Amino acid sequence: MQTYMILSRFTSRTVTDPNELKSVAKVVSDKIKNECPGIHWKESYALIGRYDVVDIVEADDLKEVQKAAMIIRSYGNAATETMTATPWHDFLEML
């Protein structure tokens, strides 16, 4: 499986009250679980900086990752950027 990092930035439309974020996160999570069965969710982290959240996922099919990112954009009202990630030891072996 390939590892991907989905970086998200909240927009002014994501929530009007930070307490609403839990319900938005549940809607997005449930939608991805139902519509992207090939996604294996590894971790999610809240960030301080340019992005608000990083989701680390694994998948065999890039299209599933693209769909998950689109769900985050649509239902979470967030801007996303997706990157592939290679474990450091695998990267060093490739050299």
N, C-alpha and C positions, 0 to 999 in steps of 0.2 A: 504494500500500500504506500502511496505517496503522502507525505505530510504537507499540509497547507496551513497558512496563517491568514485568518480573515481579520483585518484591522478595521475597526468601525469608529466613526465620529458621530456623536449625536447631533441632531439639528435642533433648531428652535421648535420644531413640530414633534420631536420625540416625546416629550412630556412637558406639562406645565408645572407639575409638582414632582420633585424627586421621588416621593413615595409611590408614584404611579409606575415607576420603572420596573418594579417587581411584576406587575400584571403585563406590561409590554414584553418583558423578557419571557414570561410563561407563554404568551401567545406565539412569539417567534420560535421558541424552543419546540412547542407542540407541533407547529406547522412544519418545521424542518424534520422532526421525527416521523411525521406522517407522510411527507412528500419526498423525502430524501433518505430512503432506507439504507443506502450504501455509505452513508456518512457515519464514521466512528468518531464521536466527540471525545477528545483527549482532555482538554482543559480550557477554561476561560479565565481571563485576568482583567481586572479593572486597571487602567493605566493613568498616569499623570503625564501630560505632554500633548503632542499633536493628535494622538488618538485616545479614545475613551475606553475601548475594549479590544482585546485580542482573543480570538477563539482559535484554538489549535485543534485541527481535525485531520483525520486520515480518510482517504478514499481511493478506490481503484479507477473511478470514472470522474474526470475533470468536469463533465457536465453536471454531475451531482453537486459539486462544490460551487459551480457557477449558479446553480439554482438556489442553493442555500444562501449564497451572498445576495441574490436578488430578493429572497424572502426577508433577509435582514434589512435590506434597503426599503422594501415596500411596507412591511408590517411594523418595522422598528423605526421607520422614518430616519434612517441613518445613511451616511455616506460610507462606502466600504472600499478597501483595497485588499486584494488577495495576492499572496506570494507563496511560491513553493519553498519548502524548507528541506534541507538535507542534513542528516545528523553529521556532526563535525568529524567523527571518526571515519564515516563513509567518504566524506569530502577529501580528507587527507589520504585515504587509500586510493582514491581516483587519481591523485597527483602522481 
